[in-house]
Amino acid sequence: MQKIRRWKEILIPYEQAVEELKVKFKSIRNELRDMNEYSPIEFVTGRVKKISSILEKAKRYNIPEDKIEEKIEDIAGIRIMCQFEDDIYKVVDLIRKRDGKDLKIVYEKDYIKNKKDSGYRSYHVIIKYPVQTALGEKEIFAELQIRTLAMNFWATIEHSLNYKYKKNIPENIKVRLRKAAEAAYLLDQEMREIRDEIIRAQKMFEEKSNNVTDIVNNIQLLNLIGYEKEAREFQDKFDEIWEKGSLAELENLSETIRRTVRRYQTYNL
């Protein structure tokens, strides 16, 4: 029981670090999207290594138990997914800008320009991250993996096969995995070719979504402050424009409703 309790205590700061780092990177993504800017971050996940995986890795590399936190750098792991390969390097630049502020970069590994023999591609950044605990500040290692959605799909499958075969994947499956890795890479290259068109379409969708949200919220606000007639008129206009799907008309209506709400709020002061 003592050993189990000790492991729980050891992993608490790593769990805290994962949650904090996820919030930081998601905030960057959300802030850019709220400003109608393109975000190189598609989504973010994180995990703390299972105790069994930590012990297996320590055994594989002959790491004594009392040196695990010092020698194993990926107990805390953050995965940042991007749409395009170019976005990966933009995210790396964002991380570098934080170096010395809320994290320290220890080293980087570019497995995109220098893929592994297995076909694995990803960009790794090993950082030291300070966590405020009940016993004071503790600096821990964390691994940031930045990759495209296609790279992530391949890596997830390969990880599962490595687990099944205990890192001794049969040669015929290795060959097929390498071919699949190249197919995933070619998909990323194709997506890069039509990148601008994809980004324009996504930006248009975001702008339309933001305008619709503003219109609906402000119509509800007009109702709440007692201007039901105006709210109904704007609702009718919105219903008519929504059928046409014109972004410019939605933007104009959104601005008109905003001005109306501000004017009526001023009257009510």
MOQUIBEL-V843521 format. One line per field, one symbol per residue. ss: DSSP state (H for helix, E for strand, - for the rest). phi: phi as a letter, one per 20 degrees, with the letter a starting at -180 (. if undefined). A space follows every 10 residues. Layout:
ss->???
phi->???
This chain:
ss->-HHHHHHHHH HHHHHHHHHH HHHHHHHHHH HHHH------ --EEEEEE-- HHHHHHHHHH ----HHHHHH H----EEEEE EE--HHHHHH HHHHHHHHE- --EEEEEEEE ---------- --EEEEEEEE EEE--EEEEE EEEEEEEEHH HHHHHHHHHH HHHH------ HHHHHHHHHH HHHHHHHHHH HHH-HHHHHH HHHHHHHHHH HHHHHHHHHH HHHH---HHH HHHHHHHHHH HHHH--HHHH HHHHHHHHHH HHHHHHH--
phi->.fffffffff egffffffff ffffffffgf ffffemdfdf eebccbbdgf gfffffffff dlefgfdgfe deedfecddd ecfcggfgff fgfffffegn ddbcfeacce eefcffgfof caddcecdce dedfeofcec ebddddbeff gfgfffffff ffffelmdfg gffgffffff ffffffffff fffdgfffff ffffffffff ffffffffff fgffendfff ffffffffgf fgffmeffff fffgffffff fffffffef
